[in-house]
Amino acid sequence: MYLRLRQHISLFSRILLFLGAFLISLAMQMALESYQSTTIFTPLRERTGNIQVISQFLNQNKETTNLYAQFRWEYGDVAQFLSQSRESHAKETAYLDTIQDQIDEIGRQQYLLVVAIKETFKSFSELHDQIQDLLLNGNKRKAEDLYYDEFVPCASYLSSYTQQLLIQAITDNQTFYSALMRRNTLLSQIRNLFLGIVMAFGTILVISLLGMLRPIQELSKRSHEIGQGMFDTPDVDESRTDEIGDMAKAFNAMKRSMKRQVSLLEEQNRIKSALYQKETEALGLQNLLEKQKLQMLRSQVNPHFLFNTLNVLMYRAKEEHATSTAQMLRSLSTLYHYATTNNATQVPLSRELQIVTSYASLCEARFGDRMRFTLILPKEIDVTEVMTPPFILQPLVENAFKHGLTPKEGRGTVQVRVGTDNDMLHLSVQDDGIGMDRASLDALRQNLYHAATESEHVGLANVASRLRLQCPQSQFHISSAPGEGMTVEMWLPLVFADTAQAEGEEAE
């Protein structure tokens, strides 16, 4: 029956049921204890206390009468007697006031005796006060007569009534005690029954909690093992039919699912690793092709520039004799040597500026006052320490002279500006030549991304392609308008000689 009921009641409901039964039984146990204390022990204490008060009153009354009996009326110390008798009388008055006088609590016989005692004590107190007054006034004779004639008989009646009350109270208390003990025995049996129920439900509750704790500990252990990647751990016991069993089934299903997912991810990682290795090999081949393409782009500069330079020498040689020609040949030699022998990926900016200046001197020698070259270089930039890719300024200056200033009527200027912007090196080549319209500018920008070598702006395409290959984070921007010239700006990472040397050694 319990097993069938257990299958239909959830674990949480069972725990609440046992906990409720435990609390109810405990509450009944406490209620019985309170009832037992109120209806048995408290009345018993009150009855016993009343007997003690009656006994104390009787003893105090005897002490008062003894004081009177021992007093020597002719020559006794009146002051001492008065003090002692008053103190004793006050005590017995206090005791009498605390004696129970409710008929429903002490019974009819005790009630009648208490009434008789209080009436007699009233007369006893009046005689006591009269004797006290006579002694204070010095009438010892009258006080003595009053004592023997009236006080002694009254004290005798009072003592007799008190003794009868004490005997009656003891007798009644024995009967009352027997009845209370029978009731107390019954209540104790009921308390023991509820105590057994409390212990039974408490034991069942503890067993239920411990039974729930063990599989939870096992789940925690298995979870920790799975967290460390141990998916081959045994399954958690699923034999329970409550929520713990459902949790165990869900946990085992989750573990098996995670194991499949991890196996699938490992297989995918192996496939990705193989693909990444193939992609790396393909990327290496692509880099090799890009380097070859870079070499081809750089090789285009030499014949193109050499052809133009020879034209300059040809026209200049017709116009003058050796001095200027020697200077031009020197500049040409510098340019040609730099173009044919330099294979480094980074060169000092000072070297680039020297090549640009040499080229500009050849152009100024060819065109005379029609063309002018200026270089703006801030003092805080050490061009010997700053590194750049080779041949990134000369093709731009050549393009400015050839396509910007040559078709222009009148004088023109090409300006090279060097600056820094945060961690970037800013280089710009600006001319005040004929410029170009928007359509031509868009076409030129489009050709730069395709490195169109058949374009007339082969120098721009060369520089843009090499920057994309060597400095992916660099920027290359062209702006122009008809009649306003052209400006080519470049932003490159600011690299210094020490850094470039360390990167070169690491690459080797």
Residue pairs with C-beta under 8 A, 6 or more apart in sequence:
6 14
6 241
6 242
7 241
9 17
10 242
10 243
11 208
11 212
11 242
11 243
11 244
12 243
14 208
14 242
15 205
15 208
15 209
15 212
18 201
18 204
18 205
18 208
19 205
21 197
21 201
22 198
22 201
22 202
22 205
25 194
25 197
25 198
25 201
26 198
28 194
29 191
29 194
29 195
29 198
32 187
32 190
32 191
32 194
33 191
35 187
36 184
36 187
36 188
36 191
39 183
40 180
40 183
40 184
40 187
43 176
43 180
44 176
44 177
44 180
46 100
46 105
47 169
47 172
47 173
47 176
47 177
48 173
50 99
50 100
50 106
50 169
51 166
51 169
51 170
51 173
53 95
53 98
53 99
54 99
54 162
54 165
54 166
54 169
55 166
56 95
57 92
57 95
57 96
57 99
57 162
58 159
58 162
58 163
58 166
60 88
60 91
60 92
60 95
61 92
61 155
61 158
61 159
61 162
62 159
63 88
64 85
64 88
64 89
64 92
64 128
64 155
65 152
65 155
65 159
67 81
67 84
67 85
67 88
68 85
68 131
68 147
68 151
68 155
71 81
73 140
73 141
73 143
73 144
73 147
74 140
78 135
78 136
78 140
81 135
82 132
82 135
82 136
85 128
85 132
86 132
89 125
89 128
92 121
93 121
93 125
96 117
96 118
96 121
99 114
99 117
99 165
100 106
100 110
100 114
101 111
101 114
101 115
101 118
102 111
103 111
106 114
106 169
106 172
107 168
107 172
109 168
109 172
110 165
110 168
110 169
110 172
113 161
113 164
113 165
113 168
114 165
116 161
117 158
117 161
117 162
117 165
120 154
120 157
120 158
120 161
121 158
123 154
124 151
124 154
124 155
124 158
127 146
127 150
127 151
127 154
128 151
130 146
131 143
131 146
131 147
131 151
134 140
134 142
134 143
134 146
135 143
212 244
215 236
215 237
215 240
215 244
215 247
215 248
216 244
218 236
218 237
219 236
219 247
219 248
219 251
222 233
222 236
222 251
222 255
223 251
225 233
226 233
226 255
226 258
229 262
231 255
231 258
231 259
231 262
232 259
233 255
235 248
235 252
235 255
236 248
236 251
236 252
237 248
238 245
238 248
238 249
238 252
239 245
240 248
290 469
291 469
293 465
293 469
294 465
294 466
294 469
294 470
297 451
297 453
297 462
297 465
297 466
298 391
298 462
298 466
300 453
300 458
300 462
301 339
301 391
301 394
301 395
301 459
301 462
302 336
302 339
302 340
304 458
304 459
305 335
305 339
305 394
305 398
306 336
308 398
308 402
309 332
309 335
309 336
309 362
312 328
312 362
312 363
312 365
312 366
313 325
313 328
313 329
313 332
315 366
316 324
316 325
316 328
316 365
316 366
317 325
324 365
327 361
327 365
328 361
328 362
328 365
331 358
331 359
331 361
331 362
332 362
334 354
334 355
334 358
335 355
335 358
335 359
335 362
335 394
338 351
338 355
338 390
339 391
342 390
342 391
344 390
345 389
345 390
345 470
345 504
346 387
346 388
346 389
346 390
346 495
346 500
346 504
347 387
347 388
347 389
347 390
348 383
348 384
348 385
348 386
348 387
348 388
348 497
349 381
349 383
349 384
349 386
349 387
349 388
349 418
349 425
350 383
350 384
351 390
352 388
352 390
352 391
352 392
352 393
352 394
353 375
353 377
353 383
353 393
353 416
353 418
355 391
355 393
355 394
356 375
356 393
356 394
356 397
356 416
357 373
357 375
359 394
359 397
359 398
360 373
360 397
360 401
360 414
361 373
363 371
363 373
363 401
364 371
364 372
364 373
367 401
367 405
367 406
369 411
370 405
370 410
370 411
370 412
371 401
371 405
371 411
371 412
371 413
371 414
372 411
372 412
372 413
372 414
373 397
373 413
373 414
373 415
373 416
374 413
374 414
374 415
374 416
375 415
375 416
375 418
376 415
376 416
376 417
376 418
377 383
377 418
378 418
378 419
378 420
381 418
381 419
381 420
383 418
384 497
385 496
385 497
386 425
386 494
386 495
386 496
386 497
387 495
387 496
387 497
387 499
387 500
388 425
388 427
388 492
388 495
389 466
389 467
389 470
389 471
389 492
391 462
391 463
391 466
392 427
392 463
392 466
392 467
392 490
393 416
393 427
393 429
395 458
395 459
395 460
395 462
395 463
396 429
396 459
396 460
396 463
396 488
397 414
397 416
397 429
398 459
399 429
399 457
399 459
399 460
399 488
400 414
400 429
400 430
400 431
400 433
400 486
400 488
401 414
401 431
403 433
403 456
403 457
403 486
404 412
404 414
404 431
404 432
404 433
404 434
404 435
404 485
404 486
405 412
405 413
405 414
405 431
405 432
405 433
407 433
407 434
408 433
408 434
412 431
412 432
412 433
413 431
413 432
414 429
414 430
414 431
415 428
415 429
415 430
415 431
416 427
416 428
416 429
417 426
417 427
417 428
417 430
418 425
418 426
418 427
419 425
419 426
419 428
420 426
420 494
421 491
423 493
423 494
424 491
424 492
424 493
424 494
425 491
425 492
425 493
425 494
425 495
426 489
426 490
426 491
427 489
427 490
427 492
428 487
428 488
428 489
428 490
429 487
429 488
430 485
430 486
430 487
430 488
431 485
431 486
432 484
432 485
433 485
433 486
434 482
434 483
434 485
435 480
435 481
435 482
435 483
435 484
435 485
435 486
436 444
436 480
436 481
436 482
436 486
437 481
437 482
441 478
441 479
441 480
444 455
444 457
444 460
444 478
445 478
447 455
447 457
447 461
448 460
448 461
448 464
448 465
448 476
448 478
449 464
451 461
451 462
451 464
451 465
452 461
453 461
455 461
460 478
460 488
463 476
463 490
464 476
467 474
467 476
467 490
467 492
468 474
468 476
471 492
471 493
473 493
474 490
474 491
474 492
474 493
475 489
475 490
475 491
476 488
476 489
476 490
477 488
477 489
477 490
478 486
478 487
478 488
478 489
479 486
479 487
479 489
480 486
480 487
